[in-house]
Amino acid sequence: MMRLSPMRRSQRGLSLIELGVVLLIMGILGIIVWRWVAATREPMDRAAIMGQLAQAQAAVEGFVLAKHRLPCAASSTNGNEDCGNTSAAAVLLPWRTLGLSSRLGQLHYGVNRGGGVDLAAVPVASLLVTPDLNRDYSAIPVLSTSSDVTTDAAATAAVTQAAADASTAIAVALAHRPIANGLDWCRGLRQFAANTSAAGVLTAGNLSANMPVAFVLAHPGVNGVFEGNNVVGGAGGWRFDFPGRAQDHDYDDMELAVGPSDLASRIGCVSRLSAMQAEAQGAYTAYDTARVAQEYWSLRVFDIAQNLSGVESANTAVILAAMNLALAAANVALSVASAADTEGITIFGIAKAAADAVAAGVEVGFAAAELDKAKQELIDSRAKELAFRAYMAHLYETFSQSLNAAALLDQKGLNP
C-alpha cells in the first residue's frame, strides 16, 4: 500500500480548510440574500404603511413651501405630476415630482381642484395678499419750511427725511403686489375652508356622508388592492374612503386626509399670514393717523398766522398809544403856555390835558402788555407746531417700519 508523504498530507488538509471557509462564506451570503428577498416579498405591516403615508404627507407639505401650491396628481406610474389631467385616472402619487422612492408609487393621491379654489395651481390675482393691503396711499405730504411757520432746521430735516422714507416704503410695498407666494396660497386655502360646501370640492367618505379635504393619501394595504370607496371608477365615482375606516376581511386600505384648517396650521399659514397682515394694518393705521394729523397741523399753521397778525396789531397799538401820549403831552404844554393870558378856565384845561396824558400813558402800558402777550402766544404756537413736527416724524417712521416689515414678511412667505 502506497503511503502519502507528510508534506502531501499537509497540503490536502489545507485544501479542505480553504474549501470549508469558502462554503461558510457562501452560506452566509445565501442567508443574507434569502432574508432580503423574503423581506421584499413579505406583506407590509401597519407601522410600515403609516410610515409611507407620513413620508408622503411630509413631501406634499414641503412641496407647498417650495412651489406655493400643492402638487397635482400623477396619471401614470412614471411619478410625474399631471396638472392638465383632472379625470379619475389622475389619482396616483407623483413620487418622482416629490423626490420620493418609486416604492411610494402605489399610493393614491387626491388634491382639491374644485369649488372655485384650485389648490394645485399658483394663486391667481384675486387671491394675492399684499403688504399694503391694496390701499391707495397718496403721496406723503411734506410740512412747510417757511420761516413764518418754523425756524428749527433740525426738526424740519427730521420730518422731511421721515416723509421720504415713508414714500420709499410705499414704493417697495407696491412692487410686491403682483408677486405670488405661499401667503397668497394660504389665502386661497382659507377661502376654500370657508366654502367647503361648493360643488366640485374634494371629499373623502361615501355616498351618504363625506368630509371636505385639501388633500388625501391612500395605501392599498397588505393585499396591495384598493377596496371600498377607494376603487377608481367605483360606485358613485368615489375615489377616497373615510380615513380611519374600520378594517375587516373586505377592507384593509389605510388613508391619511388633511383638511384645509389643519393644513393651514401645519404649514404655518395662520401665524405667517396673521403676522404680515398685522404689520400691514399697523402701517395703515399710522398712515391714517398722519392724514388726520395733517389737518391738525394746518390748524397749528393758522394759529401761528393769527398770532403773527396779533403781534403786528399789538405793535400798531403800541405805536398809536405812544402817539396819543405824545399828543397829550403836547396838549399839556400848550395849556400851561396859555395860562398867563387866561383865568380859571385855563386851569381846568391844564387839568384835563394832564388827565388825558395820564390816560395815554396807561394806554401805552396796556398796549405794551398786549404786545408781550401776543409775542408769547406766537412763541407758544410755534413750540406746539415744532412738537407736532416731531410727532409727524414719529408717525412716518412707524408707518415706514410697519410697511417694510409687512413687505419683508410677504417676501419670506412660508419660508423660515
C-alpha positions as CSV (number, residue, x, y, z in Angstrom):
1,M,0.0,0.0,0.0
2,M,1.3,3.4,-1.1
3,R,1.7,5.9,1.7
4,L,1.5,9.7,1.3
5,S,4.4,11.7,2.4
6,P,3.9,14.1,5.3
7,M,4.1,17.1,3.0
8,R,1.3,15.9,0.7
9,R,-0.9,15.1,3.7
10,S,-0.4,18.7,4.9
11,Q,-1.3,20.1,1.5
12,R,-4.5,18.1,1.3
13,G,-5.5,19.3,4.8
14,L,-5.0,22.9,3.9
15,S,-7.3,22.5,0.8
16,L,-10.1,21.1,2.9
17,I,-9.8,24.1,5.3
18,E,-9.9,26.5,2.4
19,L,-12.9,24.7,0.9
20,G,-14.7,24.9,4.3
21,V,-14.1,28.6,4.6
22,V,-15.5,29.2,1.1
23,L,-18.6,27.1,1.8
24,L,-19.1,29.1,5.0
25,I,-18.9,32.4,3.2
26,M,-21.3,31.2,0.5
27,G,-23.7,30.1,3.2
28,I,-23.7,33.4,4.9
29,L,-24.2,35.2,1.7
30,G,-27.0,32.9,0.8
31,I,-28.8,33.6,4.1
32,I,-28.4,37.3,3.6
33,V,-29.9,37.1,0.0
34,W,-32.7,34.9,1.2
35,R,-33.7,37.2,4.0
36,W,-33.5,40.2,1.6
37,V,-35.8,38.5,-0.9
38,A,-38.2,37.5,1.8
39,A,-38.3,41.0,3.2
40,T,-39.1,42.5,-0.2
41,R,-41.9,40.0,-0.7
42,E,-43.5,39.9,2.7
43,P,-46.6,42.0,3.3
44,M,-46.0,45.4,4.9
45,D,-47.2,45.8,8.5
46,R,-49.4,48.6,9.8
47,A,-46.4,50.6,11.1
48,A,-44.6,50.4,7.7
49,I,-47.7,51.5,5.9
50,M,-48.2,54.5,8.2
51,G,-44.5,55.4,7.7
52,Q,-45.0,55.6,4.0
53,L,-48.1,57.7,4.4
54,A,-46.3,60.1,6.8
55,Q,-43.3,60.3,4.4
56,A,-45.7,61.2,1.5
57,Q,-47.5,63.7,3.6
58,A,-44.2,65.5,4.6
59,A,-43.2,65.6,1.0
60,V,-46.6,67.0,-0.1
61,E,-46.5,69.7,2.5
62,G,-42.9,70.5,1.8
63,F,-43.8,71.0,-1.9
64,V,-46.1,73.8,-0.8
65,L,-43.2,75.7,0.8
66,A,-41.1,75.4,-2.4
67,K,-43.8,75.9,-5.1
68,H,-46.6,77.8,-3.4
69,R,-49.2,75.2,-4.2
70,L,-50.0,71.5,-3.7
71,P,-48.7,69.0,-6.3
72,C,-51.0,67.7,-8.9
73,A,-51.7,64.0,-9.0
74,A,-49.9,61.7,-11.5
75,S,-51.9,60.0,-14.2
76,S,-49.2,57.3,-14.8
77,T,-46.7,55.2,-12.9
78,N,-43.8,57.4,-14.1
79,G,-44.4,59.5,-10.9
80,N,-44.6,62.9,-12.7
81,E,-47.5,65.2,-11.7
82,D,-50.0,65.8,-14.5
83,C,-51.7,69.1,-13.8
84,G,-53.6,69.1,-17.1
85,N,-55.4,65.9,-16.3
86,T,-58.4,66.2,-13.9
87,S,-60.0,62.9,-14.7
88,A,-60.4,59.9,-12.4
89,A,-57.2,58.5,-13.9
90,A,-55.1,61.2,-12.2
91,V,-55.1,59.7,-8.8
92,L,-51.5,58.5,-8.3
93,L,-49.0,60.0,-6.0
94,P,-46.4,62.0,-8.1
95,W,-43.5,60.3,-6.3
96,R,-40.9,61.5,-8.8
97,T,-42.0,65.1,-8.6
98,L,-41.8,64.9,-4.9
99,G,-38.4,63.3,-4.9
100,L,-39.6,60.1,-3.3
101,S,-38.8,56.5,-3.9
102,S,-40.8,54.6,-6.5
103,R,-42.0,52.3,-3.8
104,L,-44.5,55.0,-2.9
105,G,-45.8,54.9,-6.4
106,Q,-48.6,52.5,-5.3
107,L,-50.2,55.3,-3.2
108,H,-53.2,57.1,-4.4
109,Y,-53.3,60.9,-4.0
110,G,-56.1,63.4,-4.4
111,V,-55.9,67.2,-4.2
112,N,-58.8,69.7,-4.2
113,R,-59.1,71.4,-7.6
114,G,-62.7,72.4,-7.4
115,G,-65.1,74.7,-5.5
116,G,-63.6,77.8,-7.1
117,V,-60.2,77.2,-5.5
118,D,-57.5,75.1,-7.2
119,L,-55.0,74.2,-4.5
120,A,-52.7,72.7,-7.1
121,A,-52.4,76.0,-9.0
122,V,-50.3,79.1,-8.3
123,P,-52.6,81.7,-6.7
124,V,-54.5,83.9,-9.1
125,A,-54.5,87.7,-8.9
126,S,-57.8,87.8,-6.8
127,L,-56.1,85.8,-4.1
128,L,-52.9,87.8,-3.7
129,V,-52.3,89.4,-0.3
130,T,-50.2,92.5,-0.4
131,P,-48.1,94.2,2.3
132,D,-50.0,97.5,1.6
133,L,-53.4,95.8,1.8
134,N,-54.1,97.2,-1.7
135,R,-54.5,100.6,-0.1
136,D,-54.1,103.6,-2.3
137,Y,-51.5,105.5,-0.4
138,S,-51.3,109.0,-1.8
139,A,-48.1,111.0,-1.7
140,I,-46.8,111.6,1.8
141,P,-47.2,115.4,2.4
142,V,-44.1,117.3,3.4
143,L,-44.6,120.0,6.0
144,S,-43.9,123.7,5.2
145,T,-40.4,125.0,5.8
146,S,-41.5,128.7,5.7
147,S,-39.7,130.8,8.3
148,D,-43.0,132.2,9.4
149,V,-44.0,128.7,10.4
150,T,-40.8,127.2,11.8
151,T,-37.2,128.2,12.3
152,D,-35.9,124.8,13.6
153,A,-33.8,123.3,10.8
154,A,-33.2,120.0,12.6
155,A,-36.8,119.3,13.2
156,T,-37.7,120.2,9.6
157,A,-34.9,117.9,8.3
158,A,-36.1,115.0,10.5
159,V,-39.7,115.2,9.4
160,T,-38.7,115.6,5.7
161,Q,-36.4,112.5,5.9
162,A,-39.1,110.5,7.6
163,A,-41.6,111.5,4.9
164,A,-39.1,110.5,2.2
165,D,-38.6,107.1,3.9
166,A,-42.3,106.6,4.0
167,S,-42.6,107.2,0.3
168,T,-39.8,104.7,-0.3
169,A,-41.7,102.1,1.8
170,I,-44.8,102.7,-0.3
171,A,-42.8,102.1,-3.5
172,V,-41.3,98.8,-2.1
173,A,-44.8,97.6,-1.0
174,L,-46.3,98.4,-4.4
175,A,-43.6,96.3,-6.1
176,H,-44.7,93.3,-4.0
177,R,-48.3,93.5,-5.1
178,P,-48.1,91.2,-8.2
179,I,-45.7,88.6,-6.6
180,A,-47.4,85.3,-5.7
181,N,-46.0,83.2,-2.9
182,G,-47.1,80.9,-0.1
183,L,-49.0,83.5,1.8
184,D,-51.2,84.1,-1.2
185,W,-51.8,80.3,-1.5
186,C,-52.7,80.4,2.2
187,R,-55.4,83.0,1.4
188,G,-56.8,80.6,-1.2
189,L,-56.7,77.8,1.4
190,R,-58.6,80.0,3.8
191,Q,-61.2,80.8,1.1
192,F,-61.6,77.0,0.4
193,A,-62.1,76.4,4.2
194,A,-64.9,79.0,4.2
195,N,-66.7,77.4,1.2
196,T,-66.3,73.7,1.6
197,S,-69.9,73.1,0.5
198,A,-69.3,74.3,-3.0
199,A,-69.7,71.9,-5.9
200,G,-66.6,70.1,-7.0
201,V,-64.8,70.2,-3.7
202,L,-62.6,67.1,-2.9
203,T,-64.1,64.9,-0.2
204,A,-63.4,61.7,1.5
205,G,-66.3,59.4,2.5
206,N,-69.1,57.6,0.9
207,L,-72.4,58.3,-0.8
208,S,-74.2,59.0,2.5
209,A,-71.6,61.0,4.3
210,N,-68.3,62.7,3.5
211,M,-65.9,65.5,4.6
212,P,-64.0,68.1,2.6
213,V,-60.3,67.7,2.4
214,A,-57.4,69.7,1.0
215,F,-55.5,66.5,0.0
216,V,-55.7,62.8,0.8
217,L,-53.3,59.9,0.6
218,A,-54.4,56.2,0.4
219,H,-52.5,53.0,0.7
220,P,-53.9,49.7,-0.7
221,G,-53.0,47.8,2.5
222,V,-51.4,44.4,3.0
223,N,-53.1,42.8,0.0
224,G,-52.0,45.6,-2.3
225,V,-55.5,46.1,-3.7
226,F,-57.7,49.2,-3.2
227,E,-61.1,48.4,-1.8
228,G,-64.2,50.1,-0.6
229,N,-64.7,53.6,-1.8
230,N,-61.1,53.9,-2.8
231,V,-61.7,52.0,-6.0
232,V,-61.2,54.3,-9.0
233,G,-64.4,54.5,-11.0
234,G,-66.3,52.7,-8.3
235,A,-70.0,53.2,-7.5
236,G,-70.9,56.8,-7.3
237,G,-67.5,57.8,-8.6
238,W,-65.8,57.9,-5.2
239,R,-62.1,57.6,-5.1
240,F,-61.3,58.0,-1.4
241,D,-62.9,56.4,1.6
242,F,-63.1,57.8,5.2
243,P,-59.7,57.9,6.9
244,G,-59.8,55.5,9.8
245,R,-62.5,53.3,8.4
246,A,-62.6,50.1,10.4
247,Q,-60.8,47.3,8.6
248,D,-62.2,43.8,8.0
249,H,-61.9,40.9,5.6
250,D,-63.2,43.1,2.8
251,Y,-61.3,46.3,3.5
252,D,-57.7,46.8,4.7
253,D,-56.8,50.1,3.0
254,M,-55.2,52.8,5.1
255,E,-55.6,56.6,4.5
256,L,-54.4,59.9,5.6
257,A,-56.5,63.0,4.9
258,V,-55.7,66.6,5.7
259,G,-58.5,69.2,5.9
260,P,-58.0,72.9,5.0
261,S,-57.8,74.2,8.5
262,D,-55.4,71.5,9.7
263,L,-53.2,72.1,6.7
264,A,-53.2,75.8,7.3
265,S,-52.0,75.2,10.8
266,R,-49.4,72.6,9.9
267,I,-47.6,74.7,7.3
268,G,-47.7,78.0,9.2
269,C,-50.4,79.8,7.3
270,V,-52.2,81.1,10.3
271,S,-49.2,82.6,12.1
272,R,-47.4,83.9,9.0
273,L,-50.4,85.4,7.3
274,S,-51.6,87.0,10.6
275,A,-48.2,88.5,11.3
276,M,-48.0,90.0,7.8
277,Q,-51.5,91.5,7.9
278,A,-50.9,92.8,11.4
279,E,-47.9,94.8,10.3
280,A,-49.8,95.9,7.2
281,Q,-52.7,97.1,9.3
282,G,-50.3,98.8,11.7
283,A,-48.9,100.7,8.7
284,Y,-52.3,101.7,7.5
285,T,-53.3,102.9,11.0
286,A,-50.1,105.1,11.2
287,Y,-50.8,106.5,7.7
288,D,-54.4,107.2,8.5
289,T,-53.4,108.9,11.8
290,A,-50.9,111.0,9.8
291,R,-53.5,112.1,7.4
292,V,-55.8,113.2,10.2
293,A,-52.9,114.9,12.0
294,Q,-52.2,116.8,8.8
295,E,-55.5,118.6,9.3
296,Y,-54.4,119.4,12.9
297,W,-51.1,120.8,11.5
298,S,-53.0,123.1,9.3
299,L,-54.7,124.5,12.4
300,R,-51.3,125.0,14.0
301,V,-50.2,126.9,11.0
302,F,-53.3,129.0,11.1
303,D,-52.7,129.7,14.8
304,I,-49.2,130.9,14.0
305,A,-50.6,133.1,11.3
306,Q,-53.1,134.5,13.7
307,N,-50.5,135.2,16.4
308,L,-48.2,136.8,13.8
309,S,-51.1,139.1,13.0
310,G,-51.8,139.6,16.7
311,V,-48.1,140.7,17.2
312,E,-48.4,143.1,14.3
313,S,-51.7,144.5,15.7
314,A,-50.1,144.8,19.2
315,N,-47.2,146.7,17.7
316,T,-49.5,149.0,15.9
317,A,-51.5,149.6,19.1
318,V,-48.3,150.4,21.0
319,I,-47.3,152.9,18.3
320,L,-50.8,154.5,18.4
321,A,-50.8,154.7,22.2
322,A,-47.3,156.3,22.1
323,M,-48.6,158.9,19.6
324,N,-51.6,159.6,21.8
325,L,-49.3,160.1,24.7
326,A,-47.1,162.5,22.7
327,L,-50.2,164.4,21.7
328,A,-51.5,164.5,25.2
329,A,-48.1,165.8,26.5
330,A,-48.1,168.5,23.8
331,N,-51.6,169.5,24.8
332,V,-50.5,169.8,28.4
333,A,-47.6,172.1,27.3
334,L,-50.0,174.3,25.3
335,S,-52.3,174.6,28.2
336,V,-49.5,175.7,30.5
337,A,-48.2,178.2,28.0
338,S,-51.6,179.9,27.7
339,A,-52.2,180.0,31.4
340,A,-50.8,183.6,31.8
341,D,-53.4,185.0,29.4
342,T,-56.4,183.2,30.8
343,E,-58.3,182.8,34.0
344,G,-59.8,179.8,35.8
345,I,-60.9,178.1,32.6
346,T,-57.3,177.6,31.6
347,I,-56.6,175.8,34.9
348,F,-59.4,173.4,34.1
349,G,-57.9,172.9,30.6
350,I,-54.5,172.1,32.1
351,A,-56.0,169.6,34.4
352,K,-57.9,168.0,31.5
353,A,-54.8,167.8,29.4
354,A,-52.9,166.2,32.2
355,A,-55.6,163.7,32.7
356,D,-55.5,162.9,29.0
357,A,-51.8,162.5,29.2
358,V,-52.1,160.1,32.1
359,A,-54.8,158.1,30.2
360,A,-52.5,158.0,27.2
361,G,-49.7,156.7,29.4
362,V,-51.9,153.9,30.8
363,E,-52.9,153.0,27.2
364,V,-49.3,152.7,26.3
365,G,-48.8,150.4,29.2
366,F,-51.8,148.2,28.2
367,A,-50.6,148.2,24.6
368,A,-47.1,147.1,25.6
369,A,-48.6,144.3,27.8
370,E,-50.8,143.1,24.9
371,L,-47.7,143.1,22.7
372,D,-45.8,140.9,25.2
373,K,-48.8,138.6,25.4
374,A,-49.0,138.4,21.6
375,K,-45.3,137.6,21.3
376,Q,-45.6,134.9,24.0
377,E,-48.6,133.4,22.2
378,L,-46.6,133.3,19.0
379,I,-43.8,131.6,20.8
380,D,-46.2,129.0,22.2
381,S,-47.9,128.4,18.9
382,R,-44.5,127.8,17.2
383,A,-43.5,125.5,20.0
384,K,-46.7,123.5,19.5
385,E,-46.0,123.3,15.8
386,L,-42.5,122.2,16.5
387,A,-43.7,119.4,18.8
388,F,-46.2,118.4,16.1
389,R,-43.3,118.1,13.6
390,A,-41.6,115.6,16.0
391,Y,-44.9,113.7,16.3
392,M,-45.4,113.6,12.5
393,A,-41.8,112.3,12.1
394,H,-42.7,109.6,14.6
395,L,-45.9,108.7,12.7
396,Y,-44.0,108.5,9.4
397,E,-41.2,106.3,11.0
398,T,-43.9,104.0,12.4
399,F,-45.6,103.8,9.1
400,S,-42.3,103.0,7.3
401,Q,-41.2,100.4,9.8
402,S,-44.6,98.6,9.8
403,L,-44.9,98.7,6.0
404,N,-41.3,97.5,5.5
405,A,-41.8,94.7,8.0
406,A,-45.0,93.7,6.1
407,A,-43.1,93.7,2.8
408,L,-40.4,91.5,4.3
409,L,-42.9,89.0,5.7
410,D,-44.6,88.9,2.4
411,Q,-41.3,88.3,0.7
412,K,-40.5,85.4,3.0
413,G,-43.9,83.8,2.6
414,L,-43.9,80.5,4.3
415,N,-40.2,80.0,4.3
416,P,-38.4,80.1,7.7
